[in-house]
């Protein structure tokens, strides 16, 4: 019975793709590939791993069902509660299991993708990355809130690039309820964009110098405050380790300021790559390790490519990515949690730098051809 219900949800997804194809919003190859990705909720839960492997999925399922049935909401954390409420109003019927919730995420991702593609924010390298990025495929196929978080981050960031600051702020606000850490980081991005992404500042001969000086000041403040943040930071590291299922006695506390500074300086690159292949405890982590290397190489190549087009904008978005990786790298211990927290910022980076640098280059090139 559940399989038939999930198949009906898959057919609704296919019907939407056929509609956008008939409306000529996407070409045939993208429509076919998106239709293929519609089967991915069946790959993960119950096939590659049991649904219980990620027990949080059942919390979202319970909240969605309680909202739709107008019954008492289960006792869950506030971010799960608000995420479930939002997802409950996504028009995917008959949500009776975690695969049904996964199709809600598929629907959200499909709408986000179609909006980006229709607005011509995706083409070339960023388009292929978004379509084939393994972590994005996986988390859009699970019954978690990460795709919802990603959607608010992406739309808000695109609005930032367009200098529509108030609308960007409105899109970031739901993150306050569903993932406060990401909301805080996006507020930093919002402030940095207003301060540094003005055309007059970007065109200044000393823009890179001033931006570098700003980060040197931030680094100096971090070094000065390091002795005072060790204890609260260690508390959050320990709490996240326990939340990931690790025993409290297995957690190793930060030894001092020196370790904190070393961890801060190295955590950005390590967070993008973890786990290394020699740290992998199972086949899934080993595959993740090699995929991370491939993604890292791609990010390095794409960054260099964009740097040749616009140095300052590339450094701006790279700085935000690295800053986000440092923050999460300082507190996240578990490899699985690292993958889950990392992928939205990787996707955001590719889309942001694609829209702000790569895509603008393509548009200007087309405009030049028209004039000629």
C-alpha positions as CSV (number, residue, x, y, z in Angstrom):
1,X,0.0,0.0,0.0
2,X,2.8,2.4,0.9
3,X,4.6,1.7,-2.3
4,X,1.5,2.6,-4.3
5,X,1.1,5.8,-2.4
6,X,4.7,6.7,-3.0
7,X,4.4,5.8,-6.7
8,X,1.4,8.2,-6.9
9,X,3.7,11.0,-5.5
10,X,6.3,10.1,-8.0
11,X,3.7,10.4,-10.8
12,X,2.7,13.9,-9.5
13,X,6.4,14.8,-9.7
14,X,6.7,13.5,-13.3
15,X,3.5,15.3,-14.3
16,X,5.1,18.6,-13.1
17,X,8.2,17.9,-15.1
18,X,6.2,17.1,-18.2
19,X,4.3,20.4,-17.8
20,X,7.4,22.5,-17.6
21,X,8.9,20.7,-20.5
22,X,5.7,21.3,-22.6
23,X,5.9,25.0,-21.6
24,X,9.6,24.9,-22.8
25,X,11.0,26.0,-19.5
26,X,13.6,23.3,-19.7
27,X,15.1,21.4,-22.6
28,X,14.5,17.7,-23.1
29,X,17.8,16.4,-21.6
30,X,17.2,18.3,-18.3
31,X,13.6,17.2,-18.2
32,X,14.7,13.5,-18.6
33,X,17.4,13.8,-16.0
34,X,15.1,15.5,-13.5
35,X,12.6,12.7,-14.1
36,X,15.3,10.2,-13.4
37,X,16.2,12.0,-10.2
38,X,12.6,11.7,-9.2
39,X,13.3,8.0,-8.4
40,X,16.0,8.9,-5.9
41,X,13.8,8.8,-2.8
42,X,13.4,5.1,-3.5
43,X,17.2,4.6,-3.6
44,X,18.1,5.8,-0.1
45,X,15.5,4.9,2.5
46,X,15.0,1.2,2.6
47,X,17.5,0.4,-0.1
48,X,21.0,2.0,0.5
49,X,20.2,2.2,4.2
50,X,17.2,1.7,6.5
51,X,15.2,4.8,7.4
52,X,16.3,4.4,11.0
53,X,19.8,5.3,10.0
54,X,18.7,8.9,10.1
55,X,16.0,8.8,12.8
56,X,15.3,12.6,12.6
57,X,13.3,11.8,9.4
58,X,10.5,10.4,11.6
59,X,10.3,13.6,13.6
60,X,9.5,15.6,10.5
61,X,7.1,13.0,9.3
62,X,5.2,13.1,12.7
63,X,5.0,16.9,12.6
64,X,3.7,17.0,9.0
65,X,1.1,14.4,9.8
66,X,-0.1,16.2,12.9
67,X,-0.4,19.5,11.1
68,X,-2.4,17.9,8.2
69,X,-4.6,15.9,10.5
70,X,-5.1,18.9,12.8
71,X,-4.0,16.9,15.8
72,X,-1.6,17.4,18.7
73,X,2.0,18.2,17.6
74,X,4.6,15.8,18.9
75,X,7.2,16.9,21.4
76,X,10.1,18.0,19.2
77,X,12.6,20.8,19.0
78,X,11.5,24.2,17.8
79,X,13.5,24.0,14.5
80,X,11.9,20.6,13.7
81,X,8.5,22.0,14.6
82,X,8.7,25.1,12.4
83,X,10.3,23.1,9.5
84,X,7.6,20.5,9.7
85,X,4.9,23.2,9.7
86,X,6.3,24.8,6.5
87,X,6.7,21.4,4.7
88,X,3.2,20.4,5.7
89,X,1.8,23.0,3.3
90,X,3.8,21.8,0.3
91,X,1.1,20.3,-2.1
92,X,2.3,16.7,-2.0
93,X,-0.6,14.5,-0.9
94,X,-0.7,11.3,1.1
95,X,2.4,11.7,3.3
96,X,2.3,8.4,5.3
97,X,6.0,7.6,5.4
98,X,9.5,9.2,5.2
99,X,9.6,8.6,1.4
100,X,6.5,10.8,1.2
101,X,8.4,13.6,3.1
102,X,11.3,13.0,0.7
103,X,9.0,13.8,-2.2
104,X,8.1,17.1,-0.5
105,X,11.8,17.9,-0.6
106,X,12.0,16.8,-4.2
107,X,9.2,19.2,-5.0
108,X,10.9,22.1,-3.1
109,X,14.2,21.5,-4.9
110,X,12.5,21.2,-8.3
111,X,10.7,24.6,-7.8
112,X,14.0,26.2,-6.7
113,X,15.9,24.7,-9.7
114,X,13.2,25.8,-12.2
115,X,13.2,29.3,-10.7
116,X,17.0,29.6,-11.0
117,X,17.0,28.1,-14.6
118,X,14.0,30.2,-15.8
119,X,15.7,33.4,-14.5
120,X,18.9,32.3,-16.3
121,X,20.9,32.1,-13.0
122,X,22.0,28.6,-13.9
123,X,24.0,27.7,-17.0
124,X,27.3,26.1,-18.0
125,X,29.5,24.9,-15.1
126,X,27.1,25.9,-12.2
127,X,24.2,24.2,-13.9
128,X,26.0,20.9,-14.3
129,X,27.3,21.0,-10.7
130,X,23.9,21.6,-9.3
131,X,22.4,18.7,-11.3
132,X,25.2,16.2,-10.5
133,X,26.4,17.1,-7.0
134,X,26.0,13.9,-5.0
135,X,25.3,15.4,-1.6
136,X,22.5,17.6,-3.1
137,X,21.0,14.6,-4.8
138,X,21.1,12.6,-1.5
139,X,19.7,15.3,0.8
140,X,16.9,16.2,-1.6
141,X,15.9,12.6,-1.4
142,X,15.6,12.4,2.4
143,X,12.9,13.4,4.9
144,X,15.0,16.2,6.5
145,X,14.8,20.0,6.6
146,X,18.1,20.7,4.7
147,X,16.6,21.4,1.3
148,X,14.2,23.9,2.9
149,X,17.1,25.6,4.6
150,X,19.0,25.6,1.3
151,X,16.1,27.2,-0.6
152,X,15.9,30.2,1.7
153,X,19.7,30.6,1.6
154,X,19.9,30.5,-2.2
155,X,16.9,32.8,-2.9
156,X,18.1,35.3,-0.3
157,X,21.7,35.2,-1.7
158,X,20.5,35.8,-5.3
159,X,18.6,38.8,-4.1
160,X,21.7,40.0,-2.3
161,X,23.6,39.8,-5.6
162,X,20.9,41.9,-7.2
163,X,21.3,44.5,-4.4
164,X,17.7,43.9,-3.2
165,X,18.7,43.9,0.4
166,X,15.3,44.2,2.1
167,X,13.8,41.2,0.1
168,X,17.0,39.2,0.8
169,X,16.5,39.9,4.6
170,X,12.9,38.7,4.3
171,X,14.1,35.5,2.7
172,X,16.7,34.9,5.4
173,X,14.2,35.4,8.3
174,X,12.7,31.9,8.2
175,X,16.2,30.6,9.0
176,X,15.9,32.2,12.4
177,X,13.2,29.6,13.2
178,X,14.5,26.5,11.4
179,X,18.3,26.9,11.7
180,X,19.7,29.8,13.8
181,X,23.3,29.1,13.0
182,X,22.8,29.5,9.3
183,X,20.6,32.6,9.9
184,X,23.5,34.2,11.8
185,X,25.9,33.4,9.0
186,X,23.6,34.8,6.4
187,X,23.2,38.0,8.5
188,X,27.0,38.4,8.4
189,X,26.9,37.9,4.6
190,X,24.0,40.5,4.4
191,X,26.1,43.0,6.3
192,X,29.3,42.3,4.3
193,X,27.4,42.6,1.1
194,X,26.1,46.1,2.0
195,X,29.5,47.1,3.2
196,X,31.7,45.7,0.4
197,X,29.7,44.9,-2.7
198,X,28.8,48.5,-3.7
199,X,30.0,49.2,-7.3
200,X,32.0,52.2,-6.2
201,X,33.9,50.1,-3.7
202,X,34.4,47.1,-6.1
203,X,35.8,49.4,-8.8
204,X,38.3,51.0,-6.3
205,X,41.9,50.3,-7.0
206,X,42.4,49.3,-3.4
207,X,39.3,47.2,-2.8
208,X,41.2,44.0,-2.3
209,X,43.6,45.7,0.0
210,X,40.8,47.1,2.2
211,X,38.9,43.8,2.2
212,X,42.1,42.0,3.3
213,X,42.7,44.5,6.0
214,X,39.2,43.9,7.3
215,X,39.9,40.2,7.6
216,X,43.2,40.8,9.3
217,X,41.3,42.9,11.9
218,X,38.8,40.1,12.4
219,X,41.6,37.6,12.8
220,X,43.3,39.8,15.4
221,X,40.1,40.1,17.3
222,X,39.7,36.3,17.2
223,X,43.2,35.8,18.6
224,X,42.6,38.3,21.4
225,X,39.3,36.7,22.4
226,X,40.5,33.1,22.0
227,X,41.2,32.6,25.8
228,X,37.6,33.7,26.6
229,X,35.7,31.6,24.0
230,X,37.4,28.2,24.7
231,X,35.0,27.2,27.4
232,X,31.7,28.0,25.7
233,X,33.0,26.7,22.4
234,X,34.1,23.5,24.0
235,X,30.6,23.2,25.5
236,X,28.9,23.4,22.1
237,X,31.5,20.9,20.6
238,X,30.7,18.5,23.3
239,X,26.9,19.0,23.0
240,X,27.0,18.4,19.2
241,X,29.2,15.3,19.7
242,X,26.6,13.9,22.2
243,X,23.8,14.9,19.8
244,X,25.5,12.8,17.1
245,X,25.4,9.8,19.3
246,X,28.9,9.8,20.7
247,X,29.6,8.9,24.3
248,X,30.5,11.9,26.6
249,X,33.6,10.1,27.8
250,X,34.9,9.7,24.2
251,X,34.9,13.5,23.6
252,X,38.3,15.1,23.8
253,X,38.1,18.7,25.1
254,X,40.2,21.6,23.6
255,X,43.5,21.8,25.4
256,X,44.1,25.5,25.2
257,X,44.4,28.6,23.1
258,X,47.1,27.2,20.9
259,X,44.9,24.3,19.9
260,X,41.9,26.6,19.3
261,X,43.9,28.8,17.0
262,X,45.4,25.8,15.1
263,X,41.9,24.3,14.8
264,X,40.5,27.6,13.6
265,X,43.1,28.1,10.9
266,X,42.9,24.5,9.6
267,X,39.2,23.7,10.1
268,X,38.0,25.4,6.9
269,X,39.9,23.1,4.5
270,X,39.5,20.1,6.7
271,X,35.7,20.6,7.0
272,X,35.4,20.6,3.2
273,X,37.4,17.4,2.9
274,X,36.5,15.4,6.1
275,X,36.6,12.5,6.4
276,X,40.0,11.7,4.9
277,X,40.1,8.2,3.4
278,X,42.2,6.9,6.3
279,X,39.6,8.2,8.8
280,X,36.6,6.4,7.1
281,X,35.0,3.9,9.4
282,X,32.7,2.3,6.7
283,X,32.2,2.0,3.0
284,X,29.8,5.0,2.9
285,X,32.4,7.3,4.6
286,X,35.1,6.0,2.2
287,X,33.0,6.9,-0.8
288,X,32.2,10.3,0.8
289,X,35.9,10.9,1.2
290,X,36.7,10.5,-2.5
291,X,33.7,12.5,-3.5
292,X,34.8,15.3,-1.2
293,X,38.2,15.3,-3.0
294,X,36.5,15.6,-6.3
295,X,34.3,18.4,-5.2
296,X,37.3,20.2,-3.6
297,X,39.2,20.0,-6.9
298,X,36.2,21.3,-8.8
299,X,35.7,24.2,-6.4
300,X,39.4,25.1,-6.7
301,X,39.2,25.0,-10.5
302,X,36.0,27.0,-10.7
303,X,37.4,29.6,-8.2
304,X,40.5,30.1,-10.3
305,X,38.3,30.4,-13.4
306,X,36.1,33.1,-11.8
307,X,39.1,34.8,-10.2
308,X,40.4,35.5,-13.7
309,X,37.1,37.3,-14.5
310,X,36.7,39.3,-11.3
311,X,39.2,39.1,-8.5
312,X,37.4,41.0,-5.8
313,X,34.0,39.3,-6.2
314,X,35.6,35.9,-6.2
315,X,37.6,36.7,-3.1
316,X,34.5,38.0,-1.4
317,X,32.5,34.8,-1.9
318,X,35.5,32.6,-1.2
319,X,36.0,34.4,2.1
320,X,32.4,33.8,3.1
321,X,32.7,30.1,2.2
322,X,35.9,29.7,4.2
323,X,34.5,31.7,7.2
324,X,31.4,29.4,7.3
325,X,33.6,26.3,7.1
326,X,35.7,27.6,10.0
327,X,32.7,28.2,12.2
328,X,31.2,24.8,11.5
329,X,34.6,23.1,11.5
330,X,35.2,24.4,15.1
331,X,32.1,22.8,16.5
332,X,31.1,19.8,14.3
333,X,32.9,16.5,15.1
334,X,30.8,13.9,13.5
335,X,31.6,13.1,9.8
336,X,27.9,12.6,8.8
337,X,26.9,15.8,10.4
338,X,29.7,17.6,8.7
339,X,28.5,16.4,5.2
340,X,24.9,17.6,6.1
341,X,26.0,21.0,7.3
342,X,28.6,21.5,4.5
343,X,26.6,21.0,1.4
344,X,24.3,24.0,1.6
345,X,27.3,26.4,1.7
346,X,29.0,24.6,-1.2
347,X,25.9,24.9,-3.3
348,X,25.4,28.5,-2.2
349,X,29.0,29.3,-3.2
350,X,28.7,27.8,-6.6
351,X,25.4,29.6,-7.4
352,X,26.5,32.9,-5.8
353,X,29.8,33.1,-7.6
354,X,28.1,31.7,-10.7
355,X,25.5,34.5,-10.8
356,X,27.7,37.3,-9.6
357,X,30.9,36.5,-11.6
358,X,30.5,33.7,-14.1
359,X,27.0,34.4,-15.4
360,X,27.6,38.2,-15.7
361,X,30.6,37.4,-17.9
362,X,28.4,35.3,-20.2
363,X,25.7,38.0,-20.3
364,X,28.2,40.8,-21.1
365,X,29.8,38.5,-23.8
366,X,26.4,38.1,-25.5
367,X,25.6,41.8,-25.3
368,X,29.0,42.5,-27.0
369,X,28.2,40.1,-29.8
370,X,24.8,41.8,-30.3
371,X,26.4,45.2,-30.6
372,X,28.9,43.9,-33.1
